[in-house]
Amino acid sequence: MVSKLDKTLNFHQQALGLRAARQELLASNIANSDTPNYKAKDIDFSSVLREKLSAASPSTVLSTTSPMHISNGKEHDVGNSILYRVPMQPSVDGNTVDMDSERTRFADNSVKYDASISFVSMQFRNLMTAIQER
């Protein structure tokens, strides 16, 4: 039971971290929509999540024995997975950000992040209900 819960929570931890990292990339695209020669960036969420889940094994995860330990900060690093978007209609100044598609991707990612949070919250509520005496 504990390993199943740990596996489920690891999945959601990785997914939420990647969603947050993707949200930052999309926000950066929107913020730089008027910057000359700015190239729109994104990640292929499903392939990066698959890669993170296959790479996360107990032997590669650092354990901290004190709250004063500093994490390595690489849990949700997407540096090598960043893709540059090919524009539908290139602009004269070399910027590849299409505001309509960026807003759509931003909203879609936000909804999926909120859905994941709701799902995890519901799982914990169900566990608490099962633990409580009735």
N, C-alpha and C positions, 0 to 999 in steps of 0.2 A: 504494500500500500504506500509506504513512504517513498520507494523508488519511483512509483508511478506519479505521485504528487510532485516529486523533485523534477522528474522529466517534463511534466506539464508546466511547472513554474519556470523551468529553464527555457522552454520554448517561448513562453510569454515574455520573460525577461529579455531574451534576445530580440524578439519581434518588436517590443515596445522601444527598446534602445535603437533599433534600426529605423523604426518609424520616426523617432525624434531626430535622428541624424538626417534622415531624408527631408524632414520638415525644415531643418536648418538650410539644407542645400536649396530647396525650393524657395524659401524666404530670401536667400541670397540672390537667387535669379531674379525675383521680383524687385528687390531693392536695387539691382544693377541693370534694370531694363533700359535705362538711358545712357549707360556707360559705353563709350565706343570700344569696339573690339572685344567686348565681354562675351564669353562663350557659356551658354546655358549648360548646367550640370545636373545629373540625376544618377540614381543607382537602379539596377535591376533588382528590386526588392526580393523576389522569390529566390533567385540564384544566390544572392548574398546571404539570405537567411539559411538556406540549405548548407552553404559553406560554413557559416558560423556554428550551426548545430552539429555538423559532422566534425568540426575541429574542437568543439568543447568536450573534452574528456577530463576525468578527474586528474590525470597526470599533468595536464597543461594549465590547469587553473591554479593560480597562486592562492595560498591560504594565508590569512592574516590572523595572528594570535593576539593582537592588541588593537584597540580602536585608534591608536596613534599611528599605525602603519598607513602608508600612502599606497593607494591602488596604482597599478601601472597605467590606468586610463585607456587601455586598448580593448575593452570589452565591446565597444560599439564603434570601433575605428573602421571607416569605410574608405580610407585613403586610396587603396589599390583598386577599389571597385567603382570609382567614379567614372561615369560615361559622359561624353559631351554630345549634346543633342544636335542633330542635323536639322537646320531650319526648313520650314515649309516654303517660306518666302524670305530669302536673305535681305537684310537691310543694307543701306548704302554705307553705314558707318562700321559694318562688320559685326554688329551685335546679333546674337542668335536667339534672344529671348522673345518668345511670343506670349504676350501678357494673357491672352485668353486661355491658352493651354496651360500656362503656369498657374493661373488662378484655379483652374479646374483640377489640376493635379494636387495643388495645395489643399483644396477643400476635400478631395477624395482621401488623401492621406490623413487629414485631420479626423474625418468621420471614421476611418478604419482604426485609428489610434484610440478614439473614444469607445469604439465597439470592443476593442481588446481590453480596455480598462473595465468596462462594464462586465465582460465575460469573466475576468479574473475576480472581480468583486462578487459576482454571483456565485462563483465556485467557493469562495471563502464563506459566504453566507450559508451555503448548503452544508459545508463542513461544520460550521458553528451550530447549525440546527441539529446535525447528526450527533454532535458531541454533547449537547445539552440534554439533561434529563427531562423527559416528558411523561 
